[in-house]
Amino acid sequence: MDESTEAIPSEYSGTSTLSLVKKRDVLTYARPDATHVLLEGKILGDPVTIRLRVIDHKRFLLLSRGFNWIQERPLNR
């Protein structure tokens, strides 16, 4: 768990399955409520359960703070 990321092409089917093309694995997905998605299956032979939640896009820093081409002082200082 080194917090690295990797883009993996996937294919969605109408039967609540998500196929990971590179890894040749299949995950099932469910929407227990309007703000969550649950993925279950195996990746590289290991069982996984992945819980995703919706984040309000209005809370993203660029949208909530606004964008300025020129700034008097940087935000991170």
N, C-alpha and C positions, 0 to 999 in steps of 0.2 A: 504494500500500500504506500506508494510514493507520490500519490496525488497527481500522477500524470494522466493525460487524456489521450484517447485514440478515436478517430472517426471510423465507424464500422457501417458499411452500407446495409440497409435492412429492407425487407419487403413485408407489407402488411396484408393480411388476408381478411376476408369478411367473416371468418370463423374465430375471431378473437385470438389470432396467433400472430406473432412477430418472428420472422425468420432472419437471423443474422447471417448474411451472405458469406462473409469472410470466414467466420468461425464454424459455419454449418450447424448452428444450434437453433433451437426453436423455443421461444418463450410464449406463454399465454398471458393475455392481459385482461384486466377487468377494471371497471369504473365503479368502486363501491359507493361513491357519491360524486357530486359535481366538481369537487376540488381535488380529487385524488385519483391516481392511476396505480394499479398494482400489477407488477410483472413477476411471473414465477416460471421457473424452468431450470435448465442446466446450461452453464457456460464452461466450455472446456472440460466437461464431465463433472463439474462441481455444482451442487444445487445452490440456487440463488433465489432470493426474494428481494425485489427492488420496489420501494415505495416512493412515488413521486407526488409532489403537491404543486398546485398552481400558485404562482407568485404574481401579485398584481403588478402589471407593467408600469403603473403610475408611480410605484415606489423605486424604480430604477433611478440611479443617481443622475444620469444625463437628462431624464425627463422631469424629475422633481426639482432639480437645481436650475435647469435651463442651460443652453449652450451659448458660449461667448467666444468669438474668434480671438479677441484680445482681452486679457485679464490683468487686473492691477497686481494681484499676487496669486500664486498657485493655490489650488484647493487643498493639496496635501501638506501644506506647511503652516 
